[in-house]
């Protein structure tokens, strides 16, 4: 199954966190935070939203940082995705 976002929405897939800290301490799954760095999987077309022209600045494959509690989480084919508006993306990781 394929996800095709509408308007200014972006589909994100969380990037796996390291399970070991820099000092070598192994973190239990319950001690890990929800990842904020995600990979862009699909991008909507943009267009006129609420009377304003919206240009899409992110593209598929970009690594981005989004707000911790933003978006809608969906599970398709046993993979977790988050659908957010482009405005909820805080930065592109280079």
Residue pairs with C-beta under 8 A, 6 or more apart in sequence:
1 76
1 77
2 42
3 11
3 41
3 42
3 74
3 76
3 81
3 83
4 42
4 44
5 11
5 42
5 43
5 44
5 83
6 44
6 45
7 44
7 45
7 46
7 47
7 49
7 54
8 44
8 46
8 47
8 49
8 54
8 56
8 85
8 86
8 87
9 44
9 83
9 84
9 85
9 86
10 40
10 42
10 43
10 44
10 56
10 58
10 64
10 83
10 84
10 85
10 86
10 89
11 40
11 41
11 42
11 43
11 81
11 82
11 83
12 38
12 39
12 40
12 41
12 64
12 66
12 71
12 81
12 82
12 83
12 84
13 38
13 39
13 41
13 79
13 80
13 81
13 82
14 34
14 35
14 37
14 38
14 80
14 82
15 35
15 37
15 38
15 39
15 63
16 35
17 32
17 33
17 35
19 26
19 27
19 32
20 26
20 27
21 27
34 68
36 65
36 66
36 67
36 68
37 63
37 64
37 65
37 93
38 63
38 64
38 65
38 66
38 82
39 61
39 62
39 63
39 64
40 58
40 59
40 60
40 61
40 62
40 63
40 64
41 60
41 81
42 60
43 56
43 58
43 59
43 60
44 56
44 86
45 56
46 53
46 54
46 55
46 56
46 86
47 53
47 54
48 54
54 86
56 86
57 86
57 92
58 64
58 86
58 89
58 92
62 92
62 93
63 92
63 93
64 89
64 90
64 91
64 92
64 93
65 89
65 90
65 91
65 92
65 93
66 82
66 84
66 88
66 89
66 90
67 84
67 88
67 90
70 82
70 84
70 88
71 82
71 83
71 84
71 85
71 88
72 82
72 83
72 84
73 80
73 81
73 82
74 80
74 81
74 82
74 83
75 81
